[in-house]
Every structure is written in C-alpha cells, then in structure tokens.
Amino acid sequence: MPLYEGRQNVENHIKVSEDTKNAIVFGPEGVFAQMAQAIGTASGAVALDGWYGVDFDAVVEGIKKAGADAEFVNINDVFLPVDEIMDYKQEFITDDPGFGYCNLDGRISDLMDAQKLEALRKRLKSGVVVYGYGAAVPELFSDYDITYYLDKTRQPLLWQMWDGKLVPFACDAPRKEYDWKEYYYCDYYLLHFQKHFLIDKMDYYVEAVKTEDLKVIPRNAYDEIIKTMLDYPVKEVEIYQPGPWGAYRYKDFWEIEGLECNAWNEVAGPELSILIDIGAEQMINLPFVNLMQYPQRLVGSYVHEKYPHLFPLDAWLDDGYFPEKTPAERISMPIHTHPGTDYVKTHFNEPLGRYETYYIAEAYEGANTWMGFYNDADLEQWEKKCRESNNLKEIGDWKDYVCNWESREGDLYLIPPGTDHGHGGNQMVLELDTCPSIAGTEYSFFSYDFARNSWDDNTKTMTGKPLKMHMDHSFNVSKFRREDYVDEKLRAKPSVVKWTKDYFIERYSSVPEMPFEIERIHYSKKGEYDTQGKFCHIVTLTVGKNAKIYSRKNPERCTTINLFQAAVIPADFGEYAVESETGEGRNTITLVRWKKG
C-alpha cells in the first residue's frame, strides 16, 4: 500500500521560552554525547524505550562511541519465546482475512517472562542501560534513574513494515511474515499504552524518525512544546495514496514526487505527523496524537470521557478530476458500506463506528455519487451477483441496481452506517468522517469494485490484482437503503444559523445517528466562530486562496491554510477568526465538530 507525504505549508510556528529552545540537542553527535554523559552521571540504571521502527542498535552504538562506559542490556532478553508470543497474539490477529480484534487491555509485559523480568529488575544499578521496546514497563520503571522515550512518526514505520524491514517484539531482526494485522490490532495497542504510561514520566523525549537527524528534548521543554501547540490551530503533514480510482486534480496544487495518481489524501487525522517550528535551528517532527497527552484541551471533556485515547475525526480529499471523459468503472470508488458502533464493538473491539459524509468541494462535468439502490432494484439478486462475482467477474448491469446522483458544489451526502455508496468521480470530495480506532484504522466493507485491476505503484499502472471484497461484513451491515430514503434523509440541506453583514454560518441537516455536525462559514474578508471550550473543530478551506486562522483573544496564536488544506482547532481554543489574506472575495471554510460537548 503506497503512501506519500506532502509538506507544503505544514509548518506550525509557535513561540516557546528561550530555556526550551536552548535545552534541545540537535543531531546524532550531540544527542549521543548527551546520552553518554547522562548515563555516566546517573545514580541508577537508565532506560531507552520507544516506538516500533526506532533503530536502537544504531543508537546504542552511537552512545558507546560517544564514550559511555556501561553494560547495555537488550530488553528482548526477558521476552517469551516468539512462538508463545504468537499464541498470545492470535486472539487479536483472528482468522478474519480483512480485520482483527483490538487488544485494548494488553500491555507489553504480557509478552515477558515474569521470572526473567524480576531477575533483570534486581540487576538494575548505576552503569546498566536497558534498551528496546518496553524497556521501561511499569514493573521496571521505578528502578530507573533516567528514562528516555525514542519516538517515530507513523508513515516511515509503515514503509519499513511493507518493505519487510520492521523488527517486532522479542526479535533481533525483521520477521518476514509480520504484517499489518499484527501491528494494527495487537502491537500498536501494546506500544500505545506503554507510551501513554511513560509520556509524562520520562526524563527525555527523543525524536528518532531518522537516526541521522536525532533530537533530544528534556521533559519540561517537551511539555512546554506540547502545551503551546494546543494554544494554536494545528496543521498536519498530509499523506497521499494512489489507487484504481485515482485522479489528477492534485497536480494543480501539490508537487508530490513519485505520485502518479491520487485516490485520496488525508488532510487531518490521528495517524498524521506535525512539524513544529519553535525558532530553533531545526523543526520538531512528532506524531499528531502526542497532543492527546492533554485530551480535554484537544478534543474536549465529553469526547475524552466517552472515547478515551481516541481522536475521533478525520478529513480526507477524494480526488476525482479527469481531463477527458472516462468510464465509471475507472473513476468510481468500490461500492461499499461502513459499520456502526455496535458492530465494530462486537466484531473488532473498536469504540466507535464509521460515520461518513461526502462534501462536494468541486464539481466537474459529469460529477456524480453512487448511493443507495433504485426503488425497483431486486436486492436479493444484487447480493447474489456480488457474491458470484467476488470482484473477479464483471457485473454487466450493476448500474441498474446502485442509485446514481448528480453532484453539485456544496452538496453534502450523509453516509450513516449501512449505506451502500461510492464516490462516482468528476468531483473533489471532502470527506469528513469519524475515525473508529485508536490505531487510526477505518472500516470499509467492499461488495463490488467492477472486477478491475488495482494500482501497481512499482510500474505506475493499473496492473495489480483486483481488490479483495468483504462480502459477509458488507451484507451483514447493509441496510439496503432505497432511492427515496436517500433523497429524503441523506441529501443534506444547509440552513443559516448565524448571519451578519460580514459573514454567515450554515449548518447542514442531519439524521440522529450521525454524531457530528457539518457547518460552513461564508465570508468576504473575515468570519468568526467559537469552539466554546468543548468542541474540537477540523476546518478546511474549500473556497478561496488562503485563510489566516487566529485567536480573537490572542491574535498572535495563528496559522495560515491554503485551498483544500485543513487545520485542527483544539477544543479550548475559544473564539477565533478566519480571514482572507488576499483581499475580499468569496471564501468558505467547511468544518466538522462533534454534536455533543
């Protein structure tokens, strides 16, 4: 699954104290020297813990070369044998070919031999350094004098996993059969809860995205950076993915080396990273979810209490521009549906279902969306044809079943769970959705993808194997919604909820099961809104060239986004303004926020 990062206008410029700026050590030579000195002066043992993908061997070698006189112990020494660990993990990997079961209650020490763990604890003293994933589990933490946490952003880790280079728990080398289910349904949670345990207890945070570009930040300085970031609107590093329905509008906005078509790009969400400019010699790069150290400030008290550890919203752009008329079977998404909260809790141990919307940001000739089924369609026959096809044989008359809707700019399609649908192409769709998973995964159940080849990113052609379907899940959750229901309930209409001479705010109609609101701020020069101290907003500029977003109380707390770029506005940001920096004209901010707060 190829992914590309885009770094145009993503820097977050914040003001921190001079003490914090001066406390950070940049570059491997300085970082290794700092670590070696700390190890040499520590009154007890030192732990080097961290996220998957960190090159601990290179770090340990660098510390040794910097002059550290210490005994280095790999935490792998206390793990259970790999076959026993795999027995533990099978409950979460499951036999489902497409999905697993989240390990919400597991901890890294579950994979460790209790006797070996206790024996290691008794060995901890000055001059001993324990390193690796889980080096500072709770059973050992109080016996360390100094703890480092080495962190990595999510996309480089995925590239390692897909290339077969990721070294998992208890291993000294990559395990060839390791795959995404083992990571997303088991190991991610073990790593997440260990990080959650350490993040406010560690002595030093280490940005370890690249070993050649290490940075070490004392905890007080790190904490100031995180707290200060929550005083600002937050921009994230976008990711892009090609695919069988990928299109070409992105070429007018972004230069992404190697990207040959764009099925979608994620503009805001929990799996992305952030770049922070504090006015020092280099920027800081860390996972966006690190801001969840203070969840009430970011997502608000209601969301935090109802969905602990979860950042529940995503924003995506589904690129649908084709310069020439192209068949629907090439430009359309698969026909698919999403599960509700009860279904994902039962089947996957997830806290929240997938609730989705399509906002039509641009509509080109032939813009359309597939949603629901025609009133007279034989749906038993449709299911039979999908199962017989299994996406390997074309269903010649599929358009006689799936209802097609002409799209216009500003249309909003509500897609509650169980609604069969798919972006039909010739439009730029801003998806504003729930993120069901702490790990950042989502749930789309495919029933038909036109028996087409998928995208092969090595050859940059549509020559890959057809996508696999999820027939049982898809038809289990489908509510087989008909044309009349879609037209009446799911084609949302905007209503003005606030009007001034300078700007006005619209809110789209909804249905009770949708947990969030979609709203728009229309303005010529400047508009205003308020998070009320309890609603996290994701805002995207959908009309205009750029927008400055700033706190009305503290205008210096600001950022600027370009057309089709998003920013996350923390729940406690309060009253803010959006202002055109290019003069008066038509401007629209489209935003998503939770209904309850």
C-alpha positions in Angstrom: 0.0 0.0 0.0 2.0 3.0 -1.2 1.8 6.3 0.7 3.4 9.6 0.0 3.9 12.6 2.3 3.3 16.2 1.3 5.0 19.1 3.2 3.7 22.2 1.5 2.8 24.9 4.1 2.6 22.4 7.0 4.9 24.1 9.5 3.4 25.1 12.8 5.2 28.3 14.0 4.9 28.7 17.8 6.6 30.7 20.5 8.3 29.0 23.4 10.7 30.2 26.1 14.4 30.6 25.4 15.1 28.0 28.0 13.2 25.4 26.0 14.9 26.4 22.7 18.3 26.2 24.4 17.5 22.8 26.1 17.1 20.9 22.9 20.1 19.0 21.5 20.1 18.6 17.7 21.9 16.0 15.6 23.2 12.5 16.4 26.7 13.5 17.6 25.3 15.9 20.2 22.5 13.5 21.2 24.8 10.6 21.7 27.2 12.8 23.7 24.3 14.0 25.9 23.1 10.4 26.5 26.6 9.1 27.3 27.1 11.9 29.8 23.7 11.2 31.4 24.5 7.5 31.7 27.9 8.3 33.3 26.4 10.6 35.9 23.2 8.7 36.7 22.8 7.4 40.2 21.0 4.3 38.9 20.1 2.4 35.7 19.0 4.1 32.5 16.2 3.0 30.2 15.9 3.7 26.4 12.3 2.9 25.5 10.4 3.7 22.3 8.1 3.0 19.4 8.4 0.5 16.7 10.9 1.3 13.9 13.4 3.1 16.1 16.9 1.8 15.3 18.0 1.0 18.8 21.2 -0.8 17.6 22.4 2.3 15.9 21.6 4.4 19.0 23.4 2.1 21.3 26.4 2.0 19.0 26.4 5.8 18.9 26.3 6.1 22.7 29.2 3.7 23.0 31.3 5.6 20.5 30.5 8.8 22.5 32.4 7.2 25.4 29.6 5.7 27.6 31.1 3.1 30.0 28.1 0.9 30.6 26.5 -2.5 30.4 23.9 -2.5 27.6 21.0 -5.0 28.1 18.5 -5.6 25.3 15.0 -5.9 26.7 14.5 -8.8 24.3 16.3 -10.9 26.8 13.2 -11.0 29.0 10.6 -11.7 26.4 8.8 -15.0 26.0 9.8 -17.2 23.0 8.4 -15.9 19.7 6.1 -18.9 19.3 4.5 -18.3 22.7 4.1 -14.6 21.8 2.4 -15.6 18.6 -0.1 -17.8 20.5 -0.9 -14.7 22.6 -1.4 -12.6 19.5 -3.6 -15.0 17.6 -6.7 -13.8 19.5 -6.2 -10.3 18.0 -5.0 -11.3 14.6 -8.0 -13.7 14.2 -9.0 -15.7 11.2 -10.9 -12.9 9.5 -8.9 -12.1 6.3 -9.6 -8.4 6.4 -9.8 -7.4 10.1 -8.7 -8.3 13.6 -9.8 -7.7 17.2 -8.2 -4.8 19.1 -6.0 -5.6 22.1 -7.3 -2.8 24.3 -6.4 -4.5 27.6 -2.9 -5.8 26.7 0.4 -4.5 27.9 3.9 -5.2 26.7 4.8 -7.0 29.9 2.2 -9.7 28.9 4.8 -10.8 26.4 7.6 -11.1 29.0 8.7 -13.9 31.2 7.9 -12.9 34.8 10.9 -14.6 36.3 13.3 -13.1 33.8 11.7 -9.7 34.3 12.2 -9.9 38.1 15.8 -11.1 37.6 16.5 -8.1 35.4 15.0 -5.7 37.9 17.4 -7.0 40.6 20.3 -6.3 38.2 19.4 -2.6 37.7 22.1 -0.3 39.1 24.3 2.6 38.0 26.1 1.7 34.8 23.3 -0.5 33.4 21.4 0.6 30.3 18.3 -1.3 29.2 17.1 -0.6 25.7 14.3 -1.6 23.3 10.5 -1.6 23.0 9.2 -1.9 26.6 12.5 -1.2 28.4 10.6 0.8 31.0 7.5 -1.2 31.6 5.8 -0.4 34.9 7.4 -3.4 36.5 10.8 -1.8 36.0 10.2 1.9 35.8 10.6 2.8 39.4 14.1 1.2 39.4 15.5 3.6 36.7 17.2 6.8 37.5 16.7 8.2 33.9 14.3 7.2 31.2 14.4 8.2 27.5 11.5 7.7 25.2 12.5 7.4 21.5 9.6 8.2 19.2 8.9 7.7 15.5 6.1 9.1 13.3 3.7 6.6 11.7 4.3 6.8 8.0 8.1 5.9 8.0 7.2 3.0 10.2 4.6 1.7 7.7 7.2 1.9 4.9 9.5 -0.3 7.0 6.7 -2.8 7.6 5.7 -3.0 3.9 9.4 -3.4 2.9 9.8 -6.3 5.4 12.3 -4.4 7.5 10.3 -3.9 10.7 11.8 -5.6 13.8 8.9 -6.6 16.2 8.8 -7.5 19.9 11.4 -10.1 21.0 13.2 -10.2 17.7 16.7 -9.1 16.8 15.9 -9.0 13.0 12.8 -8.5 10.8 10.3 -11.3 10.9 9.3 -11.8 7.2 5.7 -13.0 8.0 4.9 -9.9 10.1 2.0 -7.9 8.6 -0.4 -5.1 9.2 -3.0 -7.0 11.2 -0.4 -8.0 13.9 0.6 -4.3 14.1 -2.8 -2.6 14.0 -4.7 -5.0 16.2 -2.2 -6.0 18.8 1.3 -4.4 18.8 0.0 -0.9 18.2 -2.0 -1.0 21.4 0.8 -2.5 23.4 3.1 0.3 22.2 0.4 2.9 22.7 -0.4 2.1 26.3 3.3 1.9 27.1 3.8 5.3 25.6 0.8 6.6 27.5 2.3 5.3 30.7 5.7 7.0 30.1 4.9 10.2 28.3 4.5 12.3 31.4 7.1 10.4 33.4 10.0 10.2 31.1 13.1 12.4 31.6 13.9 12.9 27.9 11.9 12.7 24.7 13.9 11.8 21.6 12.7 12.5 18.1 14.0 9.3 16.3 12.3 9.4 13.0 15.7 9.3 11.3 18.8 8.2 13.1 20.9 10.7 11.2 18.6 13.5 12.5 18.1 12.8 16.2 16.9 15.4 18.6 16.7 15.1 22.4 14.3 17.2 24.4 14.2 17.3 28.2 10.7 16.5 29.5 10.0 20.0 30.8 10.9 21.5 27.4 8.9 18.8 25.6 5.9 19.5 27.8 6.0 23.2 27.1 6.1 22.5 23.3 3.0 20.2 23.6 1.1 22.6 25.8 2.0 25.6 23.5 0.9 23.6 20.4 -2.5 23.3 21.9 -2.7 27.1 22.1 -2.6 27.2 18.3 -4.5 25.8 15.3 -2.6 22.7 14.2 -1.6 21.8 10.7 -0.6 18.2 9.9 1.7 16.6 7.3 -0.6 15.3 4.6 -0.4 11.8 3.2 -1.4 10.8 -0.4 -2.3 7.4 -1.8 -2.7 6.3 -5.4 -5.4 3.7 -6.3 -7.6 2.3 -9.0 -10.0 5.4 -8.9 -7.1 7.8 -8.5 -7.3 11.1 -10.4 -5.3 14.2 -11.2 -6.6 17.4 -9.6 -3.7 17.2 -7.1 -1.3 18.2 -9.8 -2.7 21.7 -9.8 -2.0 22.1 -6.1 0.8 19.9 -4.8 4.1 18.5 -6.1 4.4 15.0 -4.7 7.4 13.2 -6.1 6.5 9.7 -7.3 2.8 10.2 -7.1 1.2 9.3 -10.4 -2.5 9.4 -9.5 -4.3 10.4 -6.3 -7.2 8.3 -5.0 -7.2 10.4 -1.8 -5.1 12.4 0.5 -5.6 12.7 4.3 -5.5 16.4 5.4 -6.3 15.9 9.1 -6.5 12.9 11.4 -4.7 10.9 14.2 -2.3 8.9 12.0 -0.5 12.0 10.6 2.5 13.9 12.0 3.2 17.5 12.7 6.2 19.8 12.1 6.8 22.4 14.8 9.0 25.5 14.3 10.0 26.9 17.7 12.5 29.3 16.3 15.4 26.9 16.9 17.9 25.6 14.3 15.6 22.7 13.2 11.9 21.9 13.4 10.5 19.2 15.6 8.6 16.3 13.9 6.4 14.2 16.0 3.1 12.2 15.8 -0.1 14.4 16.0 -1.5 12.0 18.6 1.2 13.2 21.0 -1.1 16.2 21.6 -3.6 13.7 23.2 -1.4 14.0 26.3 -3.9 16.7 27.2 -7.1 15.2 25.7 -9.5 17.6 27.3 -7.8 20.5 25.7 -7.7 18.9 22.3 -11.0 17.0 21.9 -13.0 18.4 24.8 -14.1 16.7 28.0 -17.2 15.0 26.5 -15.3 13.2 23.8 -12.4 12.3 26.1 -14.7 10.8 28.7 -16.8 8.9 26.2 -13.9 7.7 23.9 -10.7 7.7 26.0 -7.5 7.7 23.9 -9.4 8.3 20.7 -9.1 11.3 18.4 -12.5 10.6 16.7 -12.4 12.7 13.5 -10.8 12.5 10.0 -10.7 14.8 7.0 -9.8 13.5 3.5 -9.9 14.7 -0.1 -11.1 12.2 -2.7 -9.6 13.4 -5.9 -11.9 12.9 -8.9 -10.7 15.1 -11.7 -10.1 13.6 -15.2 -9.3 15.8 -18.1 -11.2 13.5 -20.5 -14.4 11.6 -20.3 -13.5 8.3 -18.6 -15.8 5.2 -17.8 -17.4 5.0 -14.5 -15.7 1.7 -13.9 -12.3 3.5 -13.8 -13.2 6.7 -11.9 -15.6 5.4 -9.3 -14.8 4.1 -5.8 -15.8 0.5 -5.0 -19.4 0.1 -3.9 -19.0 -0.3 -0.2 -20.6 0.4 3.2 -19.5 1.0 6.8 -20.4 -0.5 10.2 -21.9 1.2 13.1 -20.6 1.3 16.7 -22.4 -1.8 17.9 -21.0 -3.8 15.0 -17.4 -2.8 15.5 -17.6 -3.2 19.2 -18.8 -6.8 18.8 -16.6 -7.9 15.9 -13.4 -5.8 16.3 -13.4 -4.4 19.8 -13.4 -0.9 18.5 -15.0 2.0 20.4 -16.8 3.8 17.5 -18.3 3.0 14.2 -17.6 4.6 10.8 -19.9 7.6 10.2 -19.1 9.4 7.0 -20.0 12.4 4.8 -19.2 13.5 1.3 -19.0 17.2 0.9 -18.7 18.2 -2.8 -15.9 20.8 -2.8 -15.7 21.0 -6.6 -18.0 19.5 -9.3 -16.7 18.9 -12.8 -18.6 17.8 -15.9 -20.4 14.5 -15.0 -19.9 14.9 -11.2 -21.8 12.1 -9.5 -22.1 9.9 -6.4 -23.4 6.4 -6.0 -25.6 5.9 -3.0 -28.4 3.6 -2.1 -30.4 1.4 -4.5 -33.1 2.2 -7.0 -36.6 1.7 -5.7 -37.4 -1.2 -8.0 -34.0 -3.0 -7.8 -34.1 -6.7 -6.8 -31.6 -6.6 -3.9 -31.5 -10.3 -3.3 -30.4 -10.6 -6.9 -27.8 -7.9 -6.4 -26.3 -9.7 -3.4 -26.3 -13.0 -5.4 -24.4 -11.3 -8.3 -21.9 -9.7 -6.0 -21.1 -13.0 -4.3 -20.9 -14.8 -7.6 -18.6 -12.1 -9.0 -16.4 -11.8 -5.9 -14.9 -8.9 -7.9 -13.3 -11.4 -10.3 -16.2 -11.3 -12.9 -17.9 -8.2 -14.2 -21.5 -7.5 -13.3 -22.6 -6.0 -16.6 -25.8 -4.4 -15.3 -24.5 -3.1 -12.0 -25.8 0.4 -12.8 -29.4 -0.9 -12.8 -29.1 -1.5 -9.1 -26.9 1.2 -7.5 -28.5 4.6 -7.5 -26.6 7.5 -9.1 -26.9 11.1 -8.0 -25.7 14.2 -9.9 -23.4 16.2 -7.7 -23.1 20.0 -7.4 -20.6 22.1 -5.5 -21.8 22.4 -1.9 -23.8 19.2 -1.9 -23.5 17.1 1.3 -24.2 13.4 1.3 -24.8 11.9 4.8 -23.5 8.3 4.9 -24.6 6.7 8.2 -23.5 3.0 8.7 -25.2 0.5 6.4 -25.5 2.9 3.5 -24.1 1.4 0.3 -22.2 4.1 -1.6 -19.1 5.2 -3.5 -17.6 8.5 -4.9 -18.5 8.4 -8.6 -15.8 10.6 -9.9 -15.6 14.0 -11.7 -15.7 15.8 -8.4 -13.4 16.8 -5.5 -14.9 15.2 -2.3 -14.0 16.5 1.1 -14.7 13.5 3.4 -15.5 14.5 7.0 -15.8 11.3 9.0 -15.4 9.5 12.3 -12.1 7.7 13.0 -13.2 4.5 14.7 -9.9 3.3 16.0 -7.2 4.5 18.4 -4.7 3.0 15.9 -6.1 5.2 13.1 -7.7 2.4 11.0 -11.1 2.7 9.4 -13.7 0.2 8.3 -14.9 0.0 4.7 -16.6 -3.2 3.5 -16.4 -3.6 -0.2 -19.0 -5.5 -2.2 -18.1 -4.7 -5.8 -15.1 -3.0 -7.4 -16.0 -3.5 -11.1 -13.6 -6.5 -11.4 -10.9 -4.1 -12.4 -7.2 -4.3 -11.7 -5.8 -2.3 -8.8 -3.0 0.1 -8.9 0.6 -1.2 -9.0 2.8 1.6 -7.7 6.0 -0.1 -8.9 5.0 0.1 -12.6 2.7 3.1 -12.1 -0.1 1.2 -13.9 -3.4 -0.4 -13.2 -2.0 -3.9 -13.4 -2.3 -5.1 -9.8 -4.6 -7.8 -8.6 -8.3 -6.9 -8.1 -9.1 -5.7 -4.7 -10.5 -8.2 -2.2 -14.1 -7.9 -1.1 -15.7 -8.2 2.3 -18.9 -9.8 1.3 -20.1 -11.2 4.7 -19.4 -8.0 6.6 -20.8 -5.8 3.8 -24.1 -7.6 3.5 -24.3 -8.1 7.3 -24.3 -4.3 7.9 -26.1 -3.1 4.7 -29.5 -1.6 5.4 -30.2 -1.8 1.6 -31.4 1.8 1.6 -33.5 2.8 -1.3 -33.6 5.8 -3.6 -36.4 7.5 -1.8 -34.8 7.2 1.6 -31.5 8.6 0.3 -33.2 11.6 -1.4 -35.3 12.4 1.7 -32.9 11.8 4.5 -29.3 11.7 3.3 -29.0 14.5 0.8 -28.5 17.2 3.4 -29.6 20.8 3.1 -27.9 23.8 4.7 -29.7 26.3 6.9 -28.3 29.6 8.1 -27.7 29.6 11.9 -26.0 32.9 12.1 -25.9 35.9 9.8 -24.0 39.2 9.9 -23.2 41.7 7.3 -19.6 40.4 7.2 -20.1 36.6 7.3 -22.7 33.9 7.9 -22.7 30.4 9.2 -24.7 27.5 7.8 -25.3 24.1 9.4 -26.4 21.1 7.3 -29.4 18.9 8.2 -28.5 15.6 9.7 -30.0 12.3 11.0 -29.9 11.2 14.6 -27.3 8.5 14.2 -24.7 10.9 12.9 -22.5 12.0 15.8 -21.1 15.2 14.3 -22.2 18.4 12.6 -21.1 19.8 9.2 -21.0 23.5 9.0 -19.8 26.3 6.7 -18.5 29.8 7.4 -19.0 32.0 4.3 -17.2 35.4 4.4 -15.7 38.0 2.1 -12.9 39.4 4.3 -13.3 37.8 7.7 -15.5 35.3 9.6 -15.8 34.3 13.2 -16.6 31.2 15.2 -16.1 29.7 18.7 -15.1 26.2 20.0 -16.9 27.1 23.2 -14.1 25.4 25.1 -15.6 22.0 24.3 -15.7 21.3 20.5 -12.7 20.4 18.6 -13.0 21.7 15.0 -11.4 20.4 11.8 -11.6 23.3 9.3 -10.9 23.1 5.6 -10.7 26.0 3.2 -13.0 24.9 0.3 -13.4 28.3 -1.5 -10.7 30.9 -1.6 -6.9 31.1 -2.0 -5.8 31.1 1.6 -7.1 31.8 5.1 -5.5 33.0 8.3 -6.9 31.4 11.4 -6.3 33.2 14.7 -7.5 33.5 18.3 -9.6 36.6 18.8 -8.2 36.9 22.3 -4.6 36.3 21.3 -4.2 37.1 17.6 -0.6 36.0 17.6 -1.8 32.4 18.0 -2.4 31.8 14.4 -1.8 29.8 11.3 -2.5 30.0 7.6 -4.0 27.4 5.4 -4.3 27.2 1.6 -7.2 26.0 -0.6 -8.1 22.4 0.3 -5.8 22.4 3.4 -7.1 21.7 6.8 -6.3 22.7 10.4 -7.3 21.2 13.7 -8.6 23.8 16.2 -8.3 22.5 19.8 -11.5 22.4 21.8 -10.3 25.0 24.3 -9.0 27.4 21.6 -12.2 29.5 22.1 -13.3 32.4 19.9 -11.4 32.6 16.6 -11.4 34.4 13.3 -10.8 33.2 9.7 -9.5 36.0 7.4 -8.6 36.2 3.8 -5.1 37.3 3.2 -5.6 38.0 -0.5 -8.4 40.7 -0.3 -12.1 40.4 -0.5 -13.9 37.8 -2.5 -15.8 34.6 -1.9 -14.4 32.4 0.8 -15.8 29.3 2.5 -14.5 27.3 5.5 -16.1 23.9 5.8 -15.9 22.3 9.3 -16.8 19.3 11.3 -17.3 19.1 15.0 -19.0 16.7 17.4 -22.7 17.3 18.2 -22.4 16.8 21.9 -19.9 18.7 24.1 
